[in-house]
């Protein structure tokens, strides 16, 4: 195991004596990694992220890691992540919120460069591949967990990625390395835990040595994924555009021998395109359904006679943001606003006019085009929802979606213009001041 870790660190450009931060949770994998790197002569520092999700158990993990670092004479630092607070904001599961905040902390740690070693191992990578395949994935998902990745001004390395969980536990026992078990790792409500404790043992039982074989196959898949992404990127750069700058995809690029799903997946990777959408688009190409239109994320795709036309979204210069500094009468760029009395509310004017509780708004307000990833809490809906999904569900015509605008109160969306009003913002019977804003 020592030789494998040393070789992997050397392959990442870090030699014994070099400085390495190690992300340590207190679990067996990260404790073994910290021990191994120190034994191999690296200048190790320990970094712990306290997610605060398990009360006294989380506090115990933090104290345990700090005590270990102190006893070994290893520099130690810790940060707290408000996972519950991030989860309460909506739009992210507890696990996703924890990952988001954890990697934000890692990025901050690497702001000035350096190397952070994490303890993901071979079985973690196999689990990730299976989860990706179950959810639907492309080349990035085939690669599973990367050996190395840039972050901030530095990089993350994973020197245990070629080593299985059983070997790591055996090493811990042989070398009397202390560790703590995370109780959430056995909770069956998490799909990853069921894959770990039910599917992988069954696979190994059906064919002993399968996990080792899957680990080797993952290495090949990573290389295939890299090749696929490079080749697809080169194809994209060669695609023609019309005189307005809109992308054209000739049908000859979408034949069955040209990896059409890979190409479409890469083209719309930033649009949260569902695989079913891409399959329907490809079926329309093969069926020569001329004139058929598809809304994929912020893009509109039209099937023409011999190519697909991808209409580009209006730029920020084409739709300028409007700032409303205070609750006074005014107007700009197709909008008019001002204070009215509660008796003046007329809901019969439709959704192009919003009647908002002025005392709940945080001025200055900003009217701007919606952006990919924007979310709001619409009235009548529990939790938040992507603006792109609201536009789709509300059957807003494709050609109008790119130019849809939102009204921001602080960092919250109070109004998706002409479509929905944000929870907590409508002027109710108890409103003392009503702010009316109308889109002409």
C-alpha positions as CSV (number, residue, x, y, z in Angstrom):
1,X,0.0,0.0,0.0
2,X,2.9,2.4,0.8
3,X,4.4,1.9,-2.6
4,X,1.1,2.5,-4.4
5,X,0.5,5.7,-2.5
6,X,4.0,6.9,-3.0
7,X,3.8,6.2,-6.7
8,X,0.4,8.0,-7.0
9,X,1.7,11.1,-5.2
10,X,4.8,11.1,-7.4
11,X,2.5,10.9,-10.5
12,X,0.6,13.9,-9.2
13,X,3.9,15.8,-8.9
14,X,4.2,15.7,-5.1
15,X,7.4,14.2,-3.7
16,X,8.2,13.2,-0.1
17,X,9.1,16.3,1.8
18,X,6.5,18.3,-0.1
19,X,3.6,19.9,1.7
20,X,0.2,18.1,1.6
21,X,-3.0,19.1,3.3
22,X,-5.1,16.1,4.2
23,X,-8.9,16.2,4.5
24,X,-9.6,14.1,7.7
25,X,-13.1,13.3,8.9
26,X,-12.0,10.8,11.6
27,X,-13.1,7.8,9.6
28,X,-10.8,4.9,8.8
29,X,-10.0,6.0,5.3
30,X,-8.9,9.5,6.0
31,X,-7.0,8.5,9.2
32,X,-5.1,5.9,7.3
33,X,-4.3,8.4,4.5
34,X,-2.9,10.9,7.1
35,X,-0.8,8.2,8.7
36,X,0.5,6.9,5.4
37,X,1.5,10.3,4.0
38,X,3.3,11.2,7.3
39,X,5.1,7.8,7.3
40,X,6.2,8.4,3.7
41,X,7.9,11.6,4.7
42,X,5.4,14.2,3.4
43,X,4.9,17.5,5.3
44,X,1.4,16.8,6.4
45,X,-1.3,19.2,7.7
46,X,-4.8,18.1,8.7
47,X,-7.9,19.9,7.6
48,X,-11.3,19.0,9.1
49,X,-14.8,20.1,8.0
50,X,-17.4,20.0,10.8
51,X,-20.8,19.6,9.1
52,X,-22.6,19.7,12.5
53,X,-25.2,17.2,11.3
54,X,-25.0,14.6,14.1
55,X,-24.9,16.8,17.2
56,X,-22.5,15.4,19.8
57,X,-21.2,12.8,17.4
58,X,-20.0,15.5,15.0
59,X,-18.4,17.4,17.9
60,X,-16.8,14.1,19.0
61,X,-15.3,13.6,15.5
62,X,-13.8,17.1,15.5
63,X,-12.3,16.6,19.0
64,X,-11.0,13.2,18.0
65,X,-9.2,14.5,14.9
66,X,-7.8,17.5,16.8
67,X,-6.5,15.2,19.5
68,X,-4.9,12.8,16.9
69,X,-3.2,15.7,15.2
70,X,-1.9,17.0,18.5
71,X,-0.5,13.6,19.6
72,X,1.2,13.2,16.2
73,X,2.6,16.8,16.1
74,X,0.6,17.5,12.9
75,X,-0.6,21.0,12.2
76,X,-4.4,21.1,12.4
77,X,-7.2,23.4,11.2
78,X,-11.0,23.1,11.1
79,X,-14.0,24.9,9.7
80,X,-17.7,24.7,10.5
81,X,-20.2,24.3,7.7
82,X,-23.8,25.3,8.2
83,X,-25.3,22.4,6.2
84,X,-28.8,22.6,7.8
85,X,-28.9,26.3,7.0
86,X,-27.9,25.7,3.4
87,X,-30.5,22.9,3.2
88,X,-33.2,25.1,4.6
89,X,-32.6,27.6,1.8
90,X,-34.1,25.0,-0.6
91,X,-32.9,23.3,-3.7
92,X,-30.4,21.0,-2.2
93,X,-30.6,17.7,-0.3
94,X,-28.7,17.5,3.0
95,X,-26.0,15.4,1.3
96,X,-25.7,17.8,-1.6
97,X,-25.6,20.8,0.7
98,X,-22.9,19.2,2.8
99,X,-20.8,18.4,-0.4
100,X,-21.3,22.0,-1.7
101,X,-20.1,23.6,1.6
102,X,-17.3,21.1,2.0
103,X,-15.9,21.8,-1.4
104,X,-16.3,25.5,-0.9
105,X,-14.1,25.1,2.2
106,X,-11.6,23.1,0.2
107,X,-11.5,25.9,-2.4
108,X,-10.9,28.5,0.2
109,X,-8.1,26.4,1.6
110,X,-6.5,26.2,-1.8
111,X,-6.9,29.8,-2.7
112,X,-3.1,30.3,-2.6
113,X,-2.3,27.0,-4.3
114,X,-1.1,23.8,-2.7
115,X,-2.3,20.2,-2.6
116,X,-5.2,18.6,-0.7
117,X,-5.3,14.8,-0.4
118,X,-8.7,13.2,0.0
119,X,-9.2,9.6,1.0
120,X,-11.6,8.3,-1.6
121,X,-10.7,4.7,-2.5
122,X,-11.5,2.1,-5.2
123,X,-14.8,1.0,-3.7
124,X,-16.0,4.6,-3.5
125,X,-15.2,5.0,-7.2
126,X,-17.1,1.8,-8.1
127,X,-20.1,3.0,-6.0
128,X,-20.0,6.4,-7.8
129,X,-19.9,4.7,-11.2
130,X,-22.9,2.5,-10.4
131,X,-24.9,5.5,-9.0
132,X,-24.1,7.5,-12.1
133,X,-25.2,4.7,-14.4
134,X,-28.4,4.3,-12.4
135,X,-29.2,8.0,-12.6
136,X,-28.1,8.4,-16.3
137,X,-24.7,9.8,-17.2
138,X,-22.2,10.7,-20.0
139,X,-18.4,10.7,-20.3
140,X,-17.9,12.7,-17.1
141,X,-19.9,10.1,-15.2
142,X,-18.0,7.2,-16.7
143,X,-14.9,8.6,-15.1
144,X,-16.4,8.3,-11.7
145,X,-14.1,9.9,-9.1
146,X,-11.0,11.5,-10.7
147,X,-7.5,10.8,-9.4
148,X,-6.7,14.4,-9.5
149,X,-8.6,17.7,-10.1
150,X,-7.8,21.4,-10.1
151,X,-9.5,23.5,-7.4
152,X,-8.9,27.1,-6.7
153,X,-5.3,27.9,-7.3
154,X,-4.3,24.3,-6.2
155,X,-5.4,20.8,-6.7
156,X,-7.1,17.8,-5.1
157,X,-5.4,14.4,-5.2
158,X,-6.7,11.0,-4.2
159,X,-3.8,8.6,-3.6
160,X,-6.0,5.8,-2.2
161,X,-8.2,5.5,-5.3
162,X,-6.6,2.3,-6.5
163,X,-6.9,0.6,-3.1
164,X,-10.0,-1.2,-1.8
165,X,-11.9,-0.6,1.5
166,X,-10.9,-4.0,3.0
167,X,-7.2,-3.4,2.5
168,X,-7.5,0.1,4.1
169,X,-9.2,-1.4,7.2
170,X,-6.7,-4.1,7.4
171,X,-3.9,-1.6,7.3
172,X,-5.5,0.4,10.1
173,X,-5.7,-2.7,12.3
174,X,-2.2,-3.8,11.6
175,X,-0.8,-0.3,12.4
176,X,-3.1,0.4,15.4
177,X,-4.5,3.5,13.7
178,X,-7.5,4.9,15.6
179,X,-10.7,5.9,13.8
180,X,-14.3,6.6,14.4
181,X,-17.4,5.2,12.6
182,X,-19.8,7.6,11.1
183,X,-23.3,6.3,12.0
184,X,-24.8,8.0,8.9
185,X,-22.7,5.6,6.7
186,X,-25.0,2.8,7.6
187,X,-28.4,4.6,7.2
188,X,-30.3,2.8,4.5
189,X,-32.2,6.0,3.5
190,X,-29.2,7.0,1.5
191,X,-29.0,5.3,-1.9
192,X,-25.1,5.2,-1.7
193,X,-25.3,3.2,1.5
194,X,-27.6,0.6,0.0
195,X,-25.2,0.3,-3.0
196,X,-22.3,-0.1,-0.5
197,X,-23.9,-2.5,1.9
198,X,-26.2,-4.5,-0.4
199,X,-25.2,-4.4,-4.0
200,X,-21.4,-4.5,-3.8
201,X,-21.3,-7.4,-1.4
202,X,-23.7,-9.3,-3.6
203,X,-21.5,-8.6,-6.7
204,X,-18.5,-9.8,-4.8
205,X,-20.3,-12.9,-3.6
206,X,-21.6,-13.8,-7.2
207,X,-18.1,-13.4,-8.6
208,X,-15.2,-13.1,-6.1
209,X,-12.7,-10.5,-7.2
210,X,-15.3,-8.4,-9.0
211,X,-14.6,-5.2,-7.1
212,X,-10.9,-5.4,-8.1
213,X,-11.9,-6.0,-11.7
214,X,-14.4,-3.1,-11.7
215,X,-11.6,-0.9,-10.3
216,X,-9.3,-1.8,-13.2
217,X,-12.2,-1.2,-15.7
218,X,-12.7,2.2,-14.1
219,X,-9.2,3.2,-15.1
220,X,-9.9,2.3,-18.7
221,X,-13.3,4.1,-18.6
222,X,-11.5,7.3,-17.3
223,X,-9.2,7.2,-20.3
224,X,-12.1,6.6,-22.7
225,X,-14.0,9.5,-21.1
226,X,-11.0,11.8,-21.6
227,X,-10.7,10.8,-25.3
228,X,-14.4,11.2,-25.9
229,X,-14.5,14.7,-24.4
230,X,-11.4,15.8,-26.3
231,X,-12.7,14.4,-29.6
232,X,-16.2,15.9,-29.1
233,X,-14.8,19.3,-28.2
234,X,-12.8,19.3,-31.4
235,X,-16.0,18.5,-33.4
236,X,-17.9,21.3,-31.7
237,X,-15.3,23.9,-32.7
238,X,-15.7,22.9,-36.3
239,X,-19.5,23.3,-36.4
240,X,-20.7,26.2,-38.6
241,X,-22.7,29.2,-37.6
242,X,-25.2,31.4,-39.5
243,X,-24.7,35.2,-40.0
244,X,-26.4,35.9,-36.7
245,X,-24.0,33.7,-34.8
246,X,-26.5,30.9,-34.2
247,X,-25.0,27.4,-34.2
248,X,-25.8,25.0,-37.0
249,X,-25.5,21.2,-36.6
250,X,-25.6,19.4,-39.9
251,X,-27.5,16.2,-40.0
252,X,-24.3,14.5,-41.3
253,X,-22.9,15.1,-37.8
254,X,-25.8,13.2,-36.2
255,X,-25.6,9.9,-38.0
256,X,-25.5,6.7,-36.0
257,X,-21.8,6.3,-36.7
258,X,-20.8,9.7,-35.5
259,X,-21.6,9.3,-31.7
260,X,-24.6,11.8,-32.0
261,X,-25.6,11.5,-28.3
262,X,-22.1,12.3,-27.2
263,X,-22.1,15.4,-29.4
264,X,-25.5,16.6,-28.3
265,X,-24.7,15.8,-24.6
266,X,-21.5,18.0,-24.9
267,X,-23.3,20.8,-26.7
268,X,-26.0,21.1,-24.1
269,X,-24.0,20.1,-21.0
270,X,-24.6,23.5,-19.4
271,X,-28.4,23.4,-20.0
272,X,-29.4,20.5,-17.6
273,X,-30.6,18.6,-20.7
274,X,-32.3,15.4,-19.8
275,X,-31.2,12.3,-21.8
276,X,-34.8,11.8,-22.9
277,X,-34.8,15.3,-24.4
278,X,-31.7,14.5,-26.4
279,X,-33.2,11.2,-27.6
280,X,-36.4,13.0,-28.7
281,X,-34.3,15.6,-30.6
282,X,-32.3,12.9,-32.3
283,X,-35.5,11.1,-33.2
284,X,-36.9,14.3,-34.8
285,X,-33.6,14.5,-36.9
286,X,-33.9,10.9,-38.1
287,X,-37.6,11.5,-38.9
288,X,-36.8,14.7,-40.7
289,X,-39.5,16.5,-38.6
290,X,-38.8,19.9,-40.3
291,X,-40.1,22.8,-38.2
292,X,-40.2,21.0,-34.9
293,X,-38.9,23.0,-32.0
294,X,-37.3,22.0,-28.7
295,X,-36.6,24.0,-25.6
296,X,-33.4,22.7,-24.0
297,X,-32.4,24.8,-21.0
298,X,-32.1,28.4,-22.2
299,X,-31.7,27.4,-25.8
300,X,-34.3,26.8,-28.6
301,X,-33.4,24.2,-31.2
302,X,-35.3,24.0,-34.5
303,X,-35.2,21.1,-36.9
304,X,-34.4,22.5,-40.4
305,X,-34.2,20.7,-43.7
306,X,-30.7,19.5,-43.4
307,X,-29.5,20.8,-40.0
308,X,-30.4,21.8,-36.5
309,X,-30.5,25.5,-35.7
310,X,-29.6,26.4,-32.1
311,X,-30.8,29.9,-31.4
312,X,-28.6,31.8,-29.1
313,X,-30.0,33.4,-26.0
314,X,-30.2,37.2,-25.9
315,X,-27.0,38.7,-24.4
316,X,-26.9,40.9,-21.3
317,X,-26.4,43.8,-23.7
318,X,-29.6,43.1,-25.4
319,X,-31.7,43.0,-22.2
320,X,-30.3,45.5,-19.8
321,X,-31.0,45.2,-16.0
322,X,-33.2,47.8,-14.4
323,X,-32.6,49.1,-10.8
324,X,-35.5,50.4,-8.8
325,X,-33.8,52.3,-6.0
326,X,-36.8,53.0,-3.8
327,X,-40.6,52.7,-3.5
328,X,-41.5,55.7,-5.6
329,X,-43.2,56.2,-8.9
330,X,-41.0,55.5,-11.9
331,X,-40.6,53.5,-15.1
332,X,-37.9,52.2,-17.4
333,X,-37.3,49.7,-20.2
334,X,-41.0,48.7,-20.6
335,X,-41.9,48.7,-16.9
336,X,-43.8,51.1,-14.7
337,X,-44.0,51.1,-10.9
338,X,-45.1,53.0,-7.9
339,X,-46.9,53.0,-4.5
340,X,-50.7,52.6,-4.4
341,X,-53.2,52.2,-1.6
342,X,-54.4,48.7,-0.7
343,X,-57.9,49.7,-2.0
344,X,-56.3,50.1,-5.5
345,X,-55.4,46.5,-5.9
346,X,-57.0,45.0,-9.1
347,X,-56.1,41.4,-9.6
348,X,-58.1,41.4,-12.8
349,X,-55.1,43.1,-14.5
350,X,-53.4,39.7,-14.9
351,X,-49.9,38.4,-14.2
352,X,-48.3,41.2,-16.2
353,X,-48.9,43.4,-13.1
354,X,-47.6,42.4,-9.6
355,X,-49.1,43.8,-6.4
356,X,-46.4,43.4,-3.8
357,X,-46.2,44.2,-0.1
358,X,-43.8,47.2,-0.1
359,X,-42.7,46.6,3.5
360,X,-41.5,43.1,2.6
361,X,-39.4,44.2,-0.3
362,X,-35.7,45.0,0.1
363,X,-34.7,48.0,-2.0
364,X,-33.1,48.6,-4.3
365,X,-34.9,46.1,-6.5
366,X,-33.4,44.7,-9.7
367,X,-35.1,43.6,-12.8
368,X,-32.9,41.4,-14.9
369,X,-33.0,38.5,-17.4
370,X,-33.3,35.1,-15.6
371,X,-30.1,33.1,-15.4
372,X,-29.4,29.4,-15.6
373,X,-29.7,28.0,-12.0
374,X,-32.0,30.8,-10.8
375,X,-34.6,29.5,-8.3
376,X,-37.7,31.0,-6.6
377,X,-40.3,30.0,-4.1
378,X,-43.6,30.5,-5.9
379,X,-46.8,31.2,-4.0
380,X,-48.7,28.0,-3.4
381,X,-45.6,25.7,-3.8
382,X,-43.7,24.1,-0.9
383,X,-40.0,24.8,-1.4
384,X,-38.1,26.4,-4.3
385,X,-38.1,25.5,-8.0
386,X,-35.8,26.3,-10.9
387,X,-37.0,29.2,-13.1
388,X,-36.4,27.0,-16.2
389,X,-38.9,24.4,-14.8
390,X,-41.5,27.1,-13.9
391,X,-41.3,28.5,-17.4
392,X,-41.7,25.0,-18.9
393,X,-44.6,24.0,-16.5
394,X,-46.3,27.4,-17.3
395,X,-46.1,26.6,-21.0
396,X,-44.3,29.9,-21.8
397,X,-43.6,29.8,-25.6
398,X,-40.1,28.7,-26.4
399,X,-39.3,32.0,-28.2
400,X,-40.2,34.0,-25.1
401,X,-38.3,32.0,-22.4
402,X,-34.8,33.4,-23.1
403,X,-36.1,37.0,-22.6
404,X,-38.1,36.3,-19.4
405,X,-37.1,38.6,-16.5
406,X,-37.1,38.3,-12.8
407,X,-37.5,40.9,-10.0
408,X,-35.0,40.6,-7.2
409,X,-35.6,41.7,-3.7
410,X,-32.2,41.3,-2.1
411,X,-31.1,37.9,-3.3
412,X,-34.6,36.4,-3.6
413,X,-36.8,36.4,-6.7
414,X,-40.0,38.2,-5.8
415,X,-41.6,38.0,-9.3
416,X,-41.0,36.0,-12.4
417,X,-42.5,38.6,-14.7
418,X,-45.8,37.6,-16.2
419,X,-45.7,34.1,-14.7
420,X,-45.4,33.7,-10.9
421,X,-45.0,35.8,-7.7
422,X,-42.7,34.7,-4.9
423,X,-44.0,33.4,-1.6
424,X,-44.2,36.1,1.0
425,X,-44.4,39.0,-1.4
426,X,-48.0,39.4,-2.5
427,X,-49.8,42.3,-0.9
428,X,-52.4,40.8,1.4
429,X,-55.3,42.3,3.3
430,X,-52.9,43.4,6.1
431,X,-50.5,45.2,3.7
432,X,-50.1,48.9,4.7
433,X,-48.2,49.9,1.5
434,X,-48.7,48.3,-1.9
435,X,-46.0,48.4,-4.6
436,X,-47.4,48.0,-8.0
437,X,-45.1,47.1,-10.9
438,X,-46.4,46.5,-14.4
439,X,-44.8,45.1,-17.6
440,X,-46.1,46.9,-20.7
